[in-house]
Amino acid sequence: MPQIVQCVPNVSEGRRQDVITQLVNSVRNTNGVLLLDTASDHDHNRTVITFVGDLPSVHQAALALVRQAVQSIDMNEHQGGHPRIGAVDVIPLVPISDVTMDQCRQAAAELAEAIWQSCAVPTYLYGEAALTPQRQNLSKIRKGQYEGLKEAVPRGERQPDFGEPRLHPTAGATAVGARLPLIAFNVNLGTEDKAIADAIAKAVRLSSGGFRHVKAMGVTLEDRRQVQVSMNLENYVQTPIHRVFEVIKSEAARYGVPVVGSEIVGLMPQQALLDTADWYLQTEHPSAPHVLENRLRTDQE
């Protein structure tokens, strides 16, 4: 099986379609990578791009994306519901096949250095690539977001892993990391009261006593006149989707608020959906062997 690394950069633009197209094309036009998905959110003002390739090709595509973002995005004018520190907020590398986490850690460090050298954007290493335990958690790096980081770094605080003690004047900073597959899962509530979304997010996220492997926050969806519990599920095996979803429904009911929908941003492992189906259908045996496409794939192999 060929080497496959998944790369899921999050860029701080979800509203200007012409800019989003330019950013996506910078990846699409890189030899050796396959663009799998693009998901833009107006309220978050953010686009998640998912592509795969071998390590050298992923490196080139991610670098091309940062170059384009530096030209297209001014963080001094950016506003949105999602925390961010730069034009390209985060670039995670995820090992899929014929590649180890150690190789992704090394590749993350090489990419982070290249971004500084090529684009003058200071970079931080997070997740499995972090150089210190304090920076494994991305939220520690994002504290205060772009505006707070821009003030903290010149004071000698939270210095980048690569680059001088200053942010790029328009593109800010970028976090590059290595991690396991992550599921970006959001639950929409039938209310405009953000305090309710904040309270439910607090109930389910690890940092305030909720589920392990869950990060969550409340977000206002102005166009829909709703609020959202926006989450990253960092280990769907130990903390499955259905368990978090059921607690959110229960917590929302306490406030007399319905769950009106949910969304998956980007891609997710098939097994996470099968686990959810097994739980809700109460199947006596795992459903994966009964999936037609799985059986066809096995027979073809």
C-alpha positions in Angstrom: 0.0 0.0 0.0 1.4 3.5 -0.9 2.3 6.0 1.8 -0.8 8.1 2.7 -0.8 11.0 5.0 -3.9 13.0 5.6 -3.5 16.8 5.9 -6.4 18.9 7.2 -5.5 22.6 7.2 -8.0 25.1 8.6 -7.8 28.6 6.9 -9.4 31.8 8.3 -11.7 32.4 5.4 -15.2 31.1 5.0 -17.0 33.9 3.3 -15.2 35.2 0.1 -15.7 32.4 -2.4 -13.1 33.8 -4.8 -10.5 33.6 -2.1 -11.6 30.2 -1.0 -11.3 29.0 -4.6 -7.7 30.3 -4.9 -6.7 28.6 -1.6 -8.2 25.3 -2.6 -6.6 25.5 -6.1 -3.2 26.0 -4.5 -3.6 22.5 -3.0 -5.4 21.0 -6.0 -2.7 22.0 -8.4 0.1 20.4 -6.4 1.4 17.2 -7.9 1.1 14.0 -5.8 -1.9 15.0 -3.6 -5.6 14.2 -3.9 -8.1 16.8 -2.7 -10.8 15.0 -0.8 -13.0 17.6 0.7 -13.6 21.3 1.3 -16.0 22.6 4.0 -16.6 26.4 4.5 -18.6 28.0 7.3 -19.8 31.6 7.1 -20.3 32.1 10.8 -17.0 30.5 11.8 -15.4 32.4 8.8 -13.3 29.3 8.3 -12.6 26.7 5.6 -11.4 23.1 6.3 -9.5 21.5 3.4 -8.8 17.8 3.4 -6.2 16.2 1.1 -3.9 13.2 1.1 -0.6 12.2 -0.4 2.9 11.0 0.6 4.9 13.2 2.9 6.9 15.1 0.3 3.8 16.0 -1.7 1.8 17.0 1.4 4.7 19.2 2.4 4.6 21.0 -0.9 0.8 21.4 -1.0 0.6 22.7 2.6 3.4 25.2 1.8 1.7 26.4 -1.3 -1.5 26.9 0.7 0.3 29.1 3.2 1.8 31.2 0.5 -1.6 31.8 -1.1 -3.2 32.5 2.3 -0.5 35.1 3.1 -1.4 36.9 -0.1 -5.2 36.6 0.4 -6.0 37.0 4.1 -5.5 39.9 6.4 -6.0 38.9 10.0 -6.4 42.5 11.1 -9.8 42.4 9.3 -10.8 38.9 10.1 -13.8 38.2 12.4 -15.5 34.9 13.0 -16.9 32.5 15.6 -14.0 30.1 15.7 -10.7 30.6 17.6 -7.7 31.3 15.3 -4.2 32.7 15.4 -3.5 33.2 11.7 -4.5 33.1 8.0 -3.8 29.4 8.1 -4.7 28.6 11.7 -3.7 25.0 11.9 -2.1 22.3 9.8 -2.4 18.7 11.2 -0.7 15.7 9.7 -2.5 12.4 10.2 -0.8 9.0 9.5 -3.1 6.8 7.4 -1.0 4.0 5.7 2.7 3.1 5.5 3.7 6.0 7.7 4.3 6.3 11.4 3.4 8.9 13.9 7.2 9.6 14.4 7.5 10.3 10.7 4.6 12.7 10.9 6.2 14.4 13.9 9.4 15.0 11.9 7.4 16.1 8.9 5.5 18.6 11.0 8.7 20.1 12.3 10.1 20.4 8.8 7.0 22.0 7.5 6.8 24.4 10.3 10.4 25.5 9.7 9.7 25.8 5.9 6.7 28.0 6.6 8.8 30.4 8.6 11.7 30.4 6.1 9.5 30.8 3.0 6.6 32.9 4.2 7.9 34.7 7.3 5.0 33.3 9.3 6.1 32.1 12.8 5.0 28.6 13.6 4.1 26.5 16.7 4.2 22.7 17.0 1.3 21.1 18.7 -0.2 17.7 19.4 2.1 14.7 18.9 4.7 17.1 17.4 4.8 19.5 20.3 8.3 20.2 21.7 6.9 20.7 25.3 3.9 19.1 27.1 2.3 22.6 27.5 1.9 22.9 23.7 0.3 19.5 23.1 -3.1 21.1 23.6 -3.8 23.5 20.7 -6.0 25.7 22.9 -3.0 26.7 25.0 -1.4 28.1 21.8 -4.6 29.7 20.7 -5.2 31.5 24.1 -6.3 35.0 23.4 -6.5 34.2 19.7 -4.7 36.2 17.0 -5.2 39.5 18.8 -3.9 38.2 22.2 -1.0 36.4 20.6 0.0 39.5 18.7 0.4 41.3 21.9 1.9 38.5 24.0 4.8 37.5 21.6 6.6 40.9 21.6 6.4 40.8 25.4 8.5 37.7 25.4 5.5 35.4 26.1 4.6 32.2 24.2 7.5 32.4 21.8 7.1 30.5 18.5 9.0 27.3 17.9 10.2 28.7 14.5 10.5 32.4 13.8 11.3 35.7 15.4 9.3 37.0 18.3 6.7 38.8 16.2 3.7 37.7 14.1 3.4 38.2 10.4 1.8 41.7 10.0 -1.2 40.3 8.2 -1.0 36.5 8.3 -0.4 36.1 12.0 1.0 32.7 13.0 0.4 29.0 12.2 0.2 25.8 14.3 1.5 22.6 12.7 1.0 19.3 14.3 0.6 15.5 14.1 -2.4 13.7 15.5 -4.7 10.8 15.1 -7.9 11.1 13.0 -10.2 13.8 14.5 -13.9 14.3 14.0 -15.2 17.9 13.8 -18.8 17.4 15.0 -21.2 20.3 15.7 -24.7 20.1 17.3 -27.2 22.9 16.5 -29.7 24.0 19.1 -33.2 25.6 18.6 -32.4 28.8 20.5 -30.5 32.0 20.1 -29.3 32.0 23.7 -25.5 31.5 23.5 -25.3 31.0 27.2 -27.1 27.7 26.8 -24.6 26.5 24.2 -21.7 27.6 26.4 -23.1 25.7 29.4 -23.6 22.5 27.4 -20.1 22.8 25.9 -18.8 23.1 29.4 -20.6 20.0 30.4 -19.2 17.8 27.7 -15.6 19.0 27.3 -12.7 17.5 29.1 -11.2 20.7 30.5 -14.2 21.4 32.6 -15.0 17.9 33.8 -16.7 16.4 30.7 -15.7 13.6 28.3 -12.1 12.7 27.7 -10.9 13.5 24.2 -13.6 16.2 23.7 -13.1 19.9 23.1 -16.2 22.0 22.9 -17.4 25.6 22.8 -20.6 27.6 22.2 -20.9 29.4 18.9 -23.6 31.8 17.5 -25.0 31.0 14.1 -26.3 34.5 13.2 -27.7 33.6 9.8 -29.7 30.8 11.2 -30.6 32.6 14.5 -29.4 29.6 16.4 -26.5 28.6 18.6 -24.2 25.6 18.3 -22.1 23.3 20.4 -19.0 23.1 18.2 -16.7 20.2 19.0 -13.5 18.3 18.2 -13.7 14.6 19.1 -10.1 13.5 19.3 -10.6 9.8 19.9 -13.9 8.4 18.6 -13.1 4.9 19.9 -12.8 5.9 23.6 -15.4 8.7 23.4 -17.8 7.8 20.6 -20.1 10.3 18.8 -23.4 8.8 20.1 -22.3 9.2 23.7 -21.5 12.8 23.4 -24.6 13.5 21.3 -27.0 11.9 23.8 -25.5 14.0 26.7 -26.0 17.1 24.6 -29.6 16.2 24.0 -30.1 15.6 27.7 -28.5 18.8 28.7 -30.4 20.8 26.2 -33.7 19.3 27.4 -32.9 20.8 30.9 -33.2 24.2 29.3 -36.3 23.3 27.3 -34.3 23.6 24.1 -34.4 21.1 21.2 -31.5 19.7 19.2 -32.4 20.8 15.6 -29.5 19.2 13.7 -25.9 18.3 13.6 -23.1 18.5 11.1 -19.8 16.8 10.4 -17.1 19.2 9.1 -14.5 17.5 6.8 -14.1 13.8 6.7 -14.4 11.1 9.3 -13.5 7.4 9.7 -16.2 5.1 8.5 -16.0 3.1 11.7 -17.2 6.1 13.7 -20.5 6.1 11.7 -20.8 2.3 12.0 -20.3 2.5 15.8 -23.0 5.1 16.0 -25.4 3.1 13.8 -24.8 0.0 16.0 -25.6 1.9 19.1 -28.8 3.5 17.9 -30.0 0.3 16.1 -29.0 -1.9 19.0 -27.5 -4.4 16.7 -26.4 -7.7 18.3 -23.2 -7.9 16.2 -21.0 -5.3 14.6 -22.6 -4.0 11.4 -19.3 -3.6 9.4 -19.4 -7.1 7.8 -23.0 -6.4 6.7 -22.1 -3.3 4.7 -22.4 -4.0 1.0 -19.5 -1.8 0.0 -17.3 -3.4 2.6 -18.1 -6.9 1.3 -17.5 -5.8 -2.4 -14.1 -4.3 -1.4 -13.1 -7.4 0.4 -14.0 -9.7 -2.4 -12.1 -7.5 -4.9 -9.0 -7.7 -2.8 
